[in-house]
Amino acid sequence: MAEAIGPDRRPEPLDRGHAIAAIRERHPESPAPDPPATSGAPDPDDRTQTLRRRSRWLVALPLVGMVLVVATLLALDPIRSLTDTEPVESLALERAVLGDNRVNLHVRNDGYVDLTIAQVMVNDAYWEHTVGQRDLGRFDGTTVSFDYPWEPEIPLHIAVLVDSGEVIEYEIDNPSLTPDLDRPTIGTLGLVGLLMAPIPIALGLAWLPALRRGPGTWFDAAMAFTLGLLAFLVIESAVEGLESALEAPRVLDGIGLFFAGALVTIAVLRASGTVGQSRRAADATWQRPSADGRARPDAAARDGQRTVERSGIRLAWLVAIGIGLHNLGEGLAVGAAINTAEVALGTALVIGFAAHNLTEGVAIAGPLGGSPTRTRAILLIALVAVAGLPVLPGLWLGGFILPAGWAALAFGVAAGALIEVIWAVTTWLRSRGVTITPLTAGGFAAAVVVLYLTGIVTA
Amino acid sequence: VKRRAFLATSLGTAGVIGGLGGTAAVATRWDTEAEPRTRAGDAGDERAHGAEHNAHDSGHGGMGTVGAVDHQRNGFHPLEVLTDFDTGEASRDRSGRTVREYEVVTRPKDIEVAPGVTYPAWTYNSRVPGPTIRASEGDRIRIHLVNASEHPHTMHFHGIHPAAMDGVPGAGEVQPGETFVYDFLAEPFGTHLYHCHSFPLREHIARGLYGAFIVDPPEPRPEAHEMVMVMNGFDTDFDGDNEIYAANTVAFAYADDPIAIRRGDLQRLHLINVTEFDPLNSIHLHGNFFRLYRTGTSMDPDELTDTISMGQAERHMIEFTYRVPGRFMFHAHQTEFTELGWMGAFEVA
């Protein structure tokens, strides 16, 4: 295409009609393609085809250019003249499996250069060991194994010395026997997961009848509480997500993964209109009386009531989904922490999570409390399942399969979803005319304080 | 030769070295690059039957490095350094005084300080420690220092000499590509050292620019098997902390290749501490006591002990005799240093 735009010509807009004219103008004497048998005039469809082909080239052109740029950089290596130092080696610990007098470390070269594992130090002593593969290219993983009389709760300091003399250190602060991935372990983790999330959430949701029977102001306070919880969870997702991101192997780019998860989730939710629908429903319900200023007829009121219920349910779903994604991240993070033997999953930790998650049940109850109609049990169970059960696959996957750091993606998705849910809830509340009063502010603050206090245990 | 090759061949050739013993073994080992290594704690019989090098037969409960250092590529073997004394090119001047001429070249060299771990050292004559300069008290010493490296260097001797021969910036610092002759009389007799005194001082010493300087008394000491151990360390990741400790540079060198000595023979060991970053180093001998001659400057021992601590640049001469055969460990009694490489053994036959 470049040859068509001579220096003496201004580039013309690539509008189809103009372009055809332009081509005709530029190549007046170029031999026309064999005319179709039926007609002597050039077929405009042929022109269009040619243009399509050319525009395809236009799409590919920048990519071809980029390939040339990369090839040039690789061939000439101009950076080399500025510095000839090599980046420092990096070896991420993906999994530490502690057995009886035995340590297996699953490591991966997540740096920018190849490396060779030369020696292993355990608690400042060179230690005899075996390595699956000493030479590791980028992204290559291997297992370092050795016998060591480690003791529970006494920190284990492991260092890998690579050929260049660089030392890569791992600290296992609180070593404990790594459970095998067998049926009893999966079962135990499952039970722990149930106690961590779905059960407390169900208990929190059990406040729903009380909320319905209480004065209307309770509902406003409950919704403010929901909002406070969601806001806290966004921040918690961000902090924990970024923490997990730093644990992630560098090749995964944990921080990029976190933000990609968050932003893509926001984009998808916006595009799908899930969040917008509830707003429109709320608008339809709540703005009607104020629009004409007259009292509604009974039929309209009933109709409105049904819409309130429906929009409340939709909002409860959104809240449950946001919380569910957060709990998936929570499960992955806890699983990964068990994985790298950073924490022992103590009872105190599980109690903390349970108390934390009780509030999540209250948050889901909030939007449902706006309608006096009894919510069907099956719906409540489904909400609890969506909000709480994701912790189970999180624990299983994080604990045994996924390397540390995938929690970053889950927390990113959760943060994105929660931001959208907050937006939906605030829009809903504003359309309903709920304003900031001491009561709503108190509800919001109460959620934040309760989450903070219960979070201390798990921090 | 890569470590993988070592590991692969070690299984096949493990039986070959079982019978090695005595000083003759040094040359053999030196020539064979793909040699199996067994720990000093192994019983001799196990070695003869080709004990595989792993955590279960090490005799140290798994402590130690894996693989073997390519001494040939390093260009020197710790067993060789142990008994390699450089008395220079000797002649007599008109007054009848012995004149010893030495040539020393400083150049950078990558040294494998533990199996698979390379340290970018700065060296005197391509080895760490540098050559053991030996003379008798009163000899005139002329050392031609050629600087074949990119940094200025010196040879600063611990001894009695004129200020102009001190080997510090302004008095005998040699610029890259240049030469300087240190010319002084060897005194007093004793176990001494030399090292580079260019600044930054710590860096120049930590990188490997040091060596033993032994001045014999005018009245010779009794006949003995003499050895030199320069106690050093290597900060391989340059964080101000040693990853490797050793005597004569290579971690566990004398554990992998125990020092063969004969029972009843008098052993004379010159110990020089040049360890950087740690204020103290030490040596402890198993199954024996030694006579300590502080700085080697006396004909009479100062003490009978089995452990001696030494600050930086502190050095001593010790004498001992083993009366029974067997393998006797020696190591720093900073146990951290022991397990980071400063450990070896005497094989008494």
Interface residues (C-beta under 8 A of the other chain):
Chain A: T116 I117 A118 Q119 V120 M121 D124 A125 Y126 W127 E128 H129 T130 R134 D135 F146 D147 Y148 P149 L161 V162 D163 S164 G165 E166 V167
Chain B: R3 R4 H53 N54 A55 H56 S58 G61 G62 M63 G64 T65 V66 G67 A114 P115 G116 V117 T118 Y119 F234 T236 D237 F238 D239 E243 A251 F252 E336 E339 L340 G341
